[in-house]
Amino acid sequence: MLPLNHSLTRVGFLVCLVSLLTACSGNGTLEGRFAPDPALQENSQPSGDNPSPTVTPSNTLEAENIPEDIPIYPNAQLESAQAGSTPDSGITRWTSSDPSNLIENYYQQQFQAGNWEITQPFSTEPDQDNNTLIASRDGLNVQVKVTPSSGNSSNTDFVIDYEKNNNTSPQSSTNIPNSTPTPSQTSTNFSDLDQVPEPWRNNIKDLGTLGVLSADKGDQFNPNAAVTRRVFARWLYNANNKIFANSAGKQIRPGSTNSQSAFQDINPKDPDFEAIQGLAEAGIIPSRLTGDSSALLFRPDAPLTREDLLQWKVPLDTRKGLPTASIDSVKETWGFQDTSKIKPNSLRSLYADFQNADQANVRRVFGYTTLFQPTKPVTRAEAATALWYFGYQGDGMSAQDALTMDNG
């Protein structure tokens, strides 16, 4: 048994300790000492109408090609980037759990604060489903298209489409061939046609003889390189007009340099303006003239995709309005496993192309396939093969036919 004095001393100490704890809990001092430091707590969600631009998406490495000048919405996840995207040109698709007005406010404020020239601000109409902002600075053109959440999805999707415009650079203008190639730029003696299948070699030679195609470098056609949208537009314009040189009603008229440009990034001084503007004014290439608010930039140096090729080429095959089409109708006809990935405005071209039997562009260019791969870049050889023949259901003309008529 402990001595009485020792026991009393211990009881007294415990009473004092309880009193101290009770007093401290009343004013929160002790509790504050052991509470987590709020400054160390991570806040990954944006607050207010102006999220902090210092927060970056979790997959920043996947978006490393996006120019640093373009702000990235903090609470956004990168969904996809178009194949072939570079720091000079590309399309990226994003999704966010935040409402569309926060995303629009963010980009409006960021572009204004960064001294960008906003040529088209977001619409203030409350019933606008697809809202688009267009801005430019130092030759960089950017389009941000926001699609509010709908249906079963609670997320807001948006697309950032960017293109570096180098048209004012002396170096770029000397490297881009004219819209109508001179004899020195065209050739039937490309040195690297052994890289393509035999039937395609004759297609390329025929178009070269007509003055449609040009070498990529020296005497090399570079058949397996991706063809750019600029080059394909030039070839498409020239191929149509040269193959149908004797049919005035099938000619594409050149765009006038006095006309307002159909695209924000193609000005009348561009060497390919007449071809690109002419195709846009004819309604062949989607633009603001066709009422397509998502096609305000042409993005001339971006690679041409498979769905671009079909969308531009098929109207010049059919020479009439395209039929109504749906994902189901294209899937039933072509049997593509990836039909759901095709843009809605490309479905009609694909459906019409199927009706062209063996002369269909898909069959002639891509052969038998159960995958369309809509965003896959088109090679220069594939582009030439598509342009070798124009026609629909047996009524058409090839580059070889045009050469025979000229020689006759």
Buried (B, 14 or more C-beta within 10 A) or exposed (E): EEEEEEEEEEEEEEEEEEEEEEEBEEEEEBEEEEEEEEEEEEEEEBEEEEBEBEBEBEEEEBBEBBBEEBBBBBBBBBBBBBBBBEEBBBBBBBBBEBBBBBBBBBBBBBBEEEEBEBEBBBBEEEEBEEBBBBBBBEBBBBBBBBBBBEEEEEBBBBBBBBBBBBBEEEEBEEEBBEBBBEEEEBBEEBEBBEBBEEEBBEBBBBBBBBBBBBBBEEEBBBBEBBBBBBBBBBBBBBBBBBBBBEEEEBBBEBBEEEBEBBBBBBEBEBBBBBBBBBBBBBEBBBBBBBEEBBBBBBBBBBBBBBBBBBBBBBBBBBEEEBEEBEBEBBBEBBEBEEBEBBEEBBBBBBBBBBBBEEBBBBBBBBEEEEEBBBBBBBBBBBBBBBBBBBBBEEEBBBBBBBBEEEEE
